[in-house]
Every structure is written in C-alpha cells, then in structure tokens.
Amino acid sequence: FVGVLAADDGPVKRPLEHDDYDLWNTISSQSISPDGTWVRYTIRSGEIDGDSTVIIRNVKTGKQYSILRGSGPRFSFDSQFAVYRVTPDPKVLKKLTKEKAKPEQMPRAYLEVL
C-alpha cells in the first residue's frame, strides 16, 4: 500500500493582468565613471506616460542623486562632472497646450551639470 501526500504549494498566485505591467520599471544606460568612483543608471517607469529618473551614486560614500525626468547622462573624462538632460513635466506641457499657451511660455528641456 502506497500513500500519496499532497504537497502544500502555498498560496495560489493570481495571473498577471495588463495593469500589472505599469508596476514594472526598466533599468538602462548604466555606466561606471572613468575613475570608478561613480555609477549611473536610468530607471524608466512602466506606466504609459511614466517619467524616467537618472540615478548617480558615489560608490565610496554612498551619496546618491536622483534626477526626475533626466535622460542621457554622461560622465566627464576626469569623473568630476556628470551631464544630463532634464525634460519638462508632460502634465504641465499638456495643460499649457490645452490652454493654447504661446511657444515662448512653454517650458523647455535643459542640460544640467552635477
């Protein structure tokens, strides 16, 4: 006589739904500075109109900078600076477009140096 024991697989997991994809973030543009002191990467939100955030971190001190709507980060050749682009808030752009703001009133992307 052989008995069969039922294995407890724990709680049943629910299937993924389309809204679950909005919770996933993507990491890209990862790099280490020429002297190895800094790392940088970009986190892109999974939402349709989600913003990206540039993260620049000093690996020796743990000091970290987060730049919302940042993109295209680069380190200088001597690792003393990081340069990146900051784009305007899409919600503000949408609001101003709806209000038919003049082009000179629209916020623009700009470069920032850290």
NORURNOR-V265781 format. One record per residue. OMEGA is omega in whole degrees, 0 to 359 (none if undefined). Layout:
OMEGA, OMEGA
This chain:
181, 179, 179, 178, 177, 179, 178, 182, 181, 182, 179, 180, 179, 178, 178, 175, 183, 180, 180, 181, 179, 181, 184, 175, 180, 176, 179, 177, 180, 182, 175, 180, 181, 180, 176, 183, 186, 169, 177, 175, 180, 175, 179, 179, 179, 180, 183, 179, 184, 179, 172, 179, 175, 176, 176, 187, 173, 185, 180, 184, 183, 178, 184, 176, 177, 182, 180, 181, 177, 177, 175, 183, 178, 174, 174, 183, 182, 178, 181, 184, 169, 180, 180, 180, 176, 181, 180, 178, 182, 178, 178, 178, 181, 180, 181, 177, 179, 179, 180, 178, 178, 181, 181, 177, 182, 177, 181, 174, 179, 175, 179, 179, 180, none
